[in-house]
Amino acid sequence: MLARAILFLGVAMLSTSGSAQTSSPPLVLEGKIPLGEISGRIDHLGIDLKRQRLFVAELGNDSLGVVDLAAGKTMRTITGLSEPQGVAYVLSTDNVYVANGGDGSVRLFGGDDLAPIGRVELGSDADNVRVDPQSSRVLVGYGKGALALIDPATRAKVADFRLKAHPEGFQIDETGTRVFVNVPNAREIDVIDLAAKANRSLSTQGAGSNFPMAVDRTGHRVLSVFRSPAILMTLSNPEGLVVAKVPTCGDADDVFVDAKRRRVYVSCGEGVVDVLDETASGYQQLSRVPTVSGARTSLFVPELDRLFVAVRARSGEPAAIWVFRPAP
């Protein structure tokens, strides 16, 4: 199935212009997968590699889009949600977790038939979802300042980690023992020690609106992207020391590390994806790839070697997933 999906993405969806091929950009637009009659803002994406399914949190439409990547089409739209913001697939239990900002719930669906199998009530503003690959623990940011730890086996919240304000993007480091959390309203980046259940705060040095975050596991770095001003800040892990800053695009909402090419992709609502190259001290801009205004969420899947960008319906452009192939 993996080979089939890569073949499809690389050949059947090919829609790149001749000029784009000639200029050899670092991201090549291979195709667009329509999401159907979906309106409003689109939030984060998740992936089920086993079944080649991409999950799309269609916040403004109160729905979850399910895209069949092998077939290149939307296979289903799950309705009845409440402003879904984060989504993740948990391989160990074969479940899909969807965090809902509207009612604070985390809805669970079976991986095979996508039937609802439960929900966890967090109270308010359930947002980003992360899965610890080492333990399969599920972490969900929510409310006025907390990360909930959910046990996939029991489908219940087993712990809370308190923060000074609502968490935005957060990532589990390569050791599985620390979580770095963007807390923009507190102008901080928090570092949570999962074993000790303790946290410490790192200054953002005056920068604000830090939403997306990524971990460079090979380089032992943490990347936090700010909107005010629009910069990418690189921190050392585990020390949390700021080692570099570089300008990036505006209204960023997702950032990913391409370890194979030592690059970083930042998707921004201003209608571009910034491609940054690694340097000895940090990162520098390589290219700015155009998308559509408001298309600020994305997902880079190293196993497929593709960047998926969520494009909302606006200005004659239908809601769709744009598929980019990194090059070379």
Beta strands, then each sheet from edge to edge (+ up, - down):
strand 1: 27-34
strand 2: 45-48
strand 3: 53-58
strand 4: 63-68
strand 5: 73-78
strand 6: 84-90
strand 7: 95-100
strand 8: 105-110
strand 9: 116-121
strand 10: 129-131
strand 11: 138-142
strand 12: 146-151
strand 13: 156-162
strand 14: 170-172
strand 15: 178-183
strand 16: 188-193
strand 17: 198-203
strand 18: 208-216
strand 19: 221-228
strand 20: 230-236
strand 21: 242-247
strand 22: 252-258
strand 23: 263-268
strand 24: 272-278
strand 25: 283-290
strand 26: 297-301
strand 27: 306-311
strand 28: 320-326
sheet 1: 1+ 28- 27+ 26-
sheet 2: 2+ 3- 4+ 5-
sheet 3: 6+ 7- 8+ 9-
sheet 4: 10+ 11- 12+ 13-
sheet 5: 14+ 15- 16+ 17-
sheet 6: 18+ 19- 20+ 21-
sheet 7: 22+ 23- 24+ 25-
end
